[in-house]
Structure formats: C-alpha cells, structure tokens
Amino acid sequence: MRSLKRLPGYIRSKHSWKTTAIDYAGIILGVTLVAVGLDVFLVPNRIAGGGVSGLAIILHYLLNVPVGTTILALNIPLFYAGIKLLGAGFGLRTLVATVVLSAEVDLFAAFLPVITHDLLLAAIYGGLLTGIGMGMVFRFRGTTGGTDMIARLVHRFTSFTIGQALLIVDFFIIAAAGVVFNAELALFALINLYINIRIIDLVQEGISVSKMAVIISDYSEDIAAGILGDLGRGVTGLDGEGLYSGRKRQVLLCVINRAETGKLKDIVNSIDPAAFVIMTDTHEVLGEGFKRYQTF
C-alpha cells in the first residue's frame, strides 16, 4: 500500500510534463490576448493604463521607439529578482511570457486594425482583453514581467491580491501619463486600470457563485441536522466561546449554492429565530459537492 505522504509527489512527477505544457500554452495564449488589447485599443489611443506596457506607451510617443522592444528592455533588470525570489522555473516562465509578448506587440502592430478611437470604448475593451490575458498568465503560474512581477511578489508575501498590488504600482505610471499626455487621457487610463484589475481578480478567483454561512446558536445540533437532511450539504462544527458571556457553543460552518440561501435561512429561523448568522460570498469553492481544482 502506497504511503499517503508520498502519493502527492508521485502524482506530481507523473503528470509534471503535462502540467508544464498546459501552463506554457496558457501563458502564451494569455500574452497573445494582452498584445491584441495593446495594439488594437491602448497604444493607438495613448491609454497608458499602468505597468511596463504603460511606460512603453509613454516612451513610444516621446522617443518614437517600438512598444514591444521597449517592454523587453524595461523588463531585463527585473528578471534577476524574479529568479532569485520565485525560483528558476518562475524565471523561465517570465522570460517566455515577456519575450513572446514583446515580439507579438511589435508584430501585430503591423497588421491589426484600430477598431475605435473612442477613448471610453478603448479603455473598456482594452482593459477587458488585457485583464483576461494577464489573469490567465497569473493563473498558469507565470507573469508578464515588470510591475506584474512586482505585484506577484507582493501577493506572495502580503495579503494583497495581485490586482490590488498592481493598483498601487500603476497609479504612479498613470500619473506620469497625465503629465506627458494630458489629464483626460490619464482619467481614461484609470478606467482602463480599474477594469483590468477587476478582470484579473475575476480570472484568478473565479465568479462568486457560492455562499458561506457561519451560524451561532444554542440549537446547533438541530440546525446541523436540518441542513444535512433538507439541503444535503455538509456542515462543520467548530468549538467557540463567547468572550463576553463566557459561554461555550458550537459554531456551524456551511458552504451552499446561492440558490440555497433562502432555504438555509428558513431552516435556521424555524429552529432558532434568535440564531446569529453570517452570510458571505465565496469566490471559489473546491471539493466534494462543488468543483474540482483546475488550472483554468
């Protein structure tokens, strides 16, 4: 009989080549979407929505240098930090993503059409495309380099999401765009940045389709039985103590689908109308009764 401690490593080694291939395919697809978003919407409309690409757009109009080549040049000094802190495998993924992105931005610029010169449409759809692309790159354990790499490092060592970390860094780049271009373009860049961040977090965390309930009651056993019997959902009992009253109670933890929210409330209310209930959204639920883990 195999040791359970050794089994996860065995599975990873057995499927590592397949996982790696899927990761690189996802990274390349993601940076392709970013390149399209830049060339079709952002670069021609001078919307520098943060990141190294935002700096590259600013330098493109100041110095007439290619955006893709500039992205690569700006990223070179950052590779060392990524390799040192996140490992050689992460550095290789970053190198592939950055080189492919830089090449595609300059290549696509020669033949991709500019769909619109409406700044609002460009900010919205540029943010959607680049956000989906960057979210895919992050989800497949890569980064497009630059401030994205900085955001990934901040995300690893703090409680900030990748999108929140990008917001802090990118604010200063957008401010520079406002000085170089004008304040109106900076405002549209902020719209683009907000959409980009929301989409990145959405791709990373998934759509909120579930609810988590925390229930505190003197009748926790009866409520748990009702949830198990009527909803068919698992319930976890946690030992709790009211620090004001000093009373020990069992705290119930349960995750349900959004459609089951009303029924759960009815069960709790029918047993203990005075129960203390906390309902909160969950972005992603993995495990029995919900969905299996997948890279994307």
C-alpha positions as CSV (number, residue, x, y, z in Angstrom):
1,M,0.0,0.0,0.0
2,R,1.4,3.4,-1.0
3,S,2.2,5.9,1.7
4,L,-0.2,8.9,1.6
5,K,2.7,11.2,2.3
6,R,4.4,10.0,-0.9
7,L,1.4,9.9,-3.1
8,P,1.0,13.6,-3.9
9,G,4.7,13.8,-5.0
10,Y,4.2,10.7,-7.1
11,I,1.2,12.2,-8.9
12,R,3.0,15.5,-9.5
13,S,6.1,13.8,-11.0
14,K,3.9,11.5,-13.1
15,H,2.0,14.4,-14.6
16,S,4.6,17.2,-14.4
17,W,5.3,17.3,-18.1
18,K,1.7,17.6,-19.0
19,T,1.1,20.3,-16.4
20,T,4.1,22.2,-17.6
21,A,2.9,22.0,-21.2
22,I,-0.5,23.2,-20.3
23,D,1.0,26.1,-18.2
24,Y,3.1,27.3,-21.1
25,A,0.2,27.1,-23.6
26,G,-2.0,29.1,-21.2
27,I,0.8,31.7,-20.7
28,I,1.3,32.1,-24.4
29,L,-2.5,32.4,-25.1
30,G,-2.7,34.9,-22.2
31,V,0.1,37.2,-23.5
32,T,-1.4,37.0,-27.0
33,L,-4.6,38.5,-25.7
34,V,-2.6,41.2,-23.9
35,A,-0.7,42.0,-27.1
36,V,-4.0,42.3,-29.1
37,G,-5.5,44.5,-26.4
38,L,-2.5,46.8,-26.5
39,D,-2.3,47.1,-30.3
40,V,-6.0,47.3,-31.1
41,F,-7.1,49.6,-28.2
42,L,-4.5,51.1,-25.9
43,V,-1.4,52.1,-27.9
44,P,-3.2,53.9,-30.8
45,N,-5.3,55.8,-28.3
46,R,-2.4,56.7,-25.9
47,I,-4.0,55.0,-23.0
48,A,-1.2,54.1,-20.6
49,G,-3.1,52.0,-18.1
50,G,-0.1,51.3,-15.9
51,G,2.5,48.6,-15.9
52,V,5.7,48.3,-18.0
53,S,3.4,48.4,-21.1
54,G,2.1,51.8,-19.9
55,L,5.7,53.1,-19.6
56,A,6.4,51.7,-23.0
57,I,3.5,53.5,-24.5
58,I,4.7,56.8,-22.9
59,L,8.2,56.2,-24.3
60,H,6.8,55.2,-27.7
61,Y,5.2,58.7,-28.1
62,L,8.1,60.5,-26.5
63,L,11.0,58.8,-28.3
64,N,9.3,57.0,-31.2
65,V,10.6,53.6,-30.1
66,P,8.7,50.3,-30.7
67,V,6.4,49.4,-27.7
68,G,7.3,45.7,-27.7
69,T,11.1,46.3,-27.8
70,T,10.7,48.8,-25.0
71,I,8.7,46.3,-22.9
72,L,11.5,43.8,-23.3
73,A,14.3,46.3,-22.4
74,L,12.5,47.5,-19.3
75,N,11.9,44.0,-18.1
76,I,15.5,42.8,-18.3
77,P,16.6,44.3,-15.0
78,L,13.7,42.7,-13.2
79,F,14.4,39.1,-14.2
80,Y,17.1,38.6,-11.6
81,A,14.7,39.5,-8.8
82,G,12.1,37.0,-10.0
83,I,14.5,34.2,-10.4
84,K,16.1,34.8,-7.1
85,L,12.9,35.0,-5.1
86,L,10.5,32.8,-7.0
87,G,12.8,30.2,-8.5
88,A,14.3,29.4,-11.9
89,G,11.1,27.8,-13.1
90,F,9.2,31.0,-12.5
91,G,12.0,33.0,-14.1
92,L,11.8,30.8,-17.3
93,R,8.0,31.3,-17.4
94,T,8.5,35.0,-17.1
95,L,11.2,35.1,-19.8
96,V,8.9,33.2,-22.2
97,A,5.9,35.4,-21.5
98,T,7.9,38.6,-21.8
99,V,9.7,37.7,-25.0
100,V,6.5,36.4,-26.6
101,L,4.6,39.5,-25.5
102,S,7.3,41.9,-26.8
103,A,7.5,40.1,-30.1
104,E,3.8,39.9,-30.6
105,V,3.2,43.5,-29.8
106,D,5.6,44.7,-32.5
107,L,4.4,42.0,-34.9
108,F,0.7,42.6,-34.5
109,A,1.1,46.4,-34.7
110,A,1.9,46.0,-38.4
111,F,-1.4,44.4,-39.4
112,L,-4.0,44.6,-36.6
113,P,-6.7,47.2,-37.3
114,V,-7.5,50.0,-34.9
115,I,-11.2,49.3,-34.1
116,T,-12.1,52.5,-32.4
117,H,-10.7,56.0,-31.5
118,D,-13.4,56.4,-28.9
119,L,-11.4,56.7,-25.7
120,L,-14.1,55.2,-23.4
121,L,-14.6,52.2,-25.7
122,A,-10.8,51.7,-26.0
123,A,-10.3,51.9,-22.2
124,I,-13.1,49.4,-21.5
125,Y,-12.3,46.8,-24.1
126,G,-8.6,47.3,-23.8
127,G,-9.0,46.6,-20.0
128,L,-11.1,43.5,-20.7
129,L,-8.7,41.9,-23.1
130,T,-5.5,42.7,-21.2
131,G,-7.2,41.8,-17.9
132,I,-8.3,38.4,-19.2
133,G,-4.8,37.8,-20.7
134,M,-2.9,38.8,-17.6
135,G,-5.2,36.8,-15.4
136,M,-4.6,33.7,-17.5
137,V,-0.8,34.3,-17.3
138,F,-1.0,34.6,-13.5
139,R,-3.3,31.6,-13.2
140,F,-0.9,29.4,-15.1
141,R,1.9,30.4,-12.7
142,G,3.6,33.0,-14.9
143,T,3.9,36.7,-15.1
144,T,4.3,39.2,-18.0
145,G,7.2,40.8,-16.1
146,G,7.6,44.4,-15.0
147,T,5.1,45.6,-12.5
148,D,3.2,42.4,-12.9
149,M,6.3,40.6,-11.4
150,I,6.4,43.1,-8.6
151,A,2.7,42.5,-8.0
152,R,3.2,38.7,-7.9
153,L,6.0,39.2,-5.3
154,V,3.8,41.5,-3.2
155,H,1.0,39.0,-3.5
156,R,3.2,36.1,-2.3
157,F,4.5,37.9,0.8
158,T,1.4,40.0,1.8
159,S,-2.4,39.7,2.0
160,F,-2.9,41.9,-1.1
161,T,-4.4,40.4,-4.2
162,I,-2.4,40.7,-7.4
163,G,-4.9,43.2,-8.7
164,Q,-4.6,45.4,-5.5
165,A,-0.8,45.3,-5.7
166,L,-0.9,46.4,-9.4
167,L,-3.1,49.3,-8.4
168,I,-0.5,50.8,-6.1
169,V,2.3,50.5,-8.5
170,D,0.3,51.5,-11.6
171,F,-1.0,54.7,-10.0
172,F,2.3,56.4,-10.4
173,I,2.7,55.3,-14.0
174,I,-0.8,56.7,-14.8
175,A,0.2,60.0,-13.1
176,A,3.3,60.2,-15.4
177,A,1.0,59.6,-18.4
178,G,-1.1,62.5,-17.3
179,V,1.9,64.7,-17.2
180,V,3.3,63.6,-20.6
181,F,-0.1,63.4,-22.5
182,N,-3.0,65.2,-20.7
183,A,-5.2,64.8,-17.7
184,E,-8.1,63.5,-19.8
185,L,-6.1,60.5,-21.1
186,A,-5.0,59.8,-17.5
187,L,-8.6,59.6,-16.4
188,F,-9.4,57.1,-19.2
189,A,-6.3,55.2,-18.2
190,L,-7.7,55.0,-14.6
191,I,-10.9,53.5,-16.1
192,N,-8.8,51.0,-18.0
193,L,-6.8,50.1,-14.9
194,Y,-9.9,49.5,-12.8
195,I,-11.4,47.2,-15.4
196,N,-8.1,45.4,-15.8
197,I,-7.7,44.8,-12.1
198,R,-11.3,43.5,-11.7
199,I,-10.9,41.1,-14.6
200,I,-7.5,39.9,-13.3
201,D,-9.1,39.1,-9.9
202,L,-12.1,37.5,-11.6
203,V,-9.9,35.2,-13.6
204,Q,-7.8,34.4,-10.6
205,E,-10.5,33.8,-8.0
206,G,-13.5,32.8,-10.2
207,I,-17.0,34.1,-10.3
208,S,-18.7,34.3,-6.9
209,V,-21.4,31.6,-7.2
210,S,-21.5,30.3,-3.6
211,K,-22.3,31.5,-0.1
212,M,-20.6,30.6,3.2
213,A,-22.7,30.6,6.3
214,V,-21.4,30.9,9.9
215,I,-24.2,30.1,12.4
216,I,-24.1,30.5,16.2
217,S,-27.0,29.1,18.1
218,D,-27.9,27.2,21.3
219,Y,-29.6,24.6,19.0
220,S,-26.6,24.0,16.7
221,E,-27.2,20.2,16.6
222,D,-30.8,20.6,15.4
223,I,-29.8,23.2,12.8
224,A,-27.0,20.9,11.5
225,A,-29.4,18.0,11.2
226,G,-31.8,20.2,9.3
227,I,-29.1,21.4,6.9
228,L,-27.8,17.8,6.4
229,G,-31.3,16.4,5.9
230,D,-33.1,19.1,3.9
231,L,-30.3,20.7,1.9
232,G,-28.0,17.7,1.7
233,R,-25.0,19.9,2.4
234,G,-22.1,19.2,4.8
235,V,-21.7,21.1,8.0
236,T,-18.6,21.6,10.1
237,G,-18.8,22.2,13.8
238,L,-16.2,24.4,15.4
239,D,-15.7,24.9,19.1
240,G,-16.4,28.5,20.0
241,E,-16.6,30.6,23.2
242,G,-18.3,34.0,23.7
243,L,-15.6,36.2,25.2
244,Y,-18.3,38.5,26.8
245,S,-20.6,35.8,28.2
246,G,-18.0,33.1,28.7
247,R,-20.4,30.5,27.2
248,K,-19.1,27.7,25.0
249,R,-21.1,27.0,21.9
250,Q,-20.6,25.0,18.7
251,V,-20.2,27.3,15.7
252,L,-21.5,25.9,12.4
253,L,-19.8,26.4,9.1
254,C,-21.5,25.6,5.8
255,V,-21.0,26.4,2.1
256,I,-24.0,26.4,-0.2
257,N,-25.0,27.5,-3.6
258,R,-26.6,31.0,-4.0
259,A,-30.0,29.4,-4.8
260,E,-30.0,27.6,-1.5
261,T,-29.6,30.8,0.6
262,G,-33.3,31.3,1.3
263,K,-33.8,27.6,2.3
264,L,-30.9,27.7,4.7
265,K,-32.3,30.9,6.3
266,D,-35.7,29.2,6.6
267,I,-34.2,26.1,8.3
268,V,-32.3,28.2,10.8
269,N,-35.2,30.5,11.5
270,S,-37.6,27.6,12.0
271,I,-35.4,26.1,14.7
272,D,-33.9,29.2,16.4
273,P,-35.1,32.6,15.3
274,A,-32.5,34.2,17.7
275,A,-29.6,32.5,15.9
276,F,-26.7,34.6,14.9
277,V,-26.0,34.1,11.2
278,I,-23.3,35.5,9.0
279,M,-23.6,35.1,5.2
280,T,-20.7,35.9,2.9
281,D,-19.8,35.4,-0.7
282,T,-17.1,32.9,-1.7
283,H,-15.2,33.4,-4.9
284,E,-14.2,29.8,-5.4
285,V,-15.1,26.6,-3.6
286,L,-13.2,23.4,-4.3
287,G,-14.0,20.0,-3.1
288,E,-16.9,17.5,-2.8
289,G,-20.2,18.9,-3.8
290,F,-18.7,21.8,-5.7
291,K,-15.9,21.7,-8.3
292,R,-12.5,20.1,-8.6
293,Y,-9.4,22.1,-8.7
294,Q,-8.3,23.0,-12.2
295,T,-5.5,25.3,-13.5
296,F,-8.0,27.3,-15.6
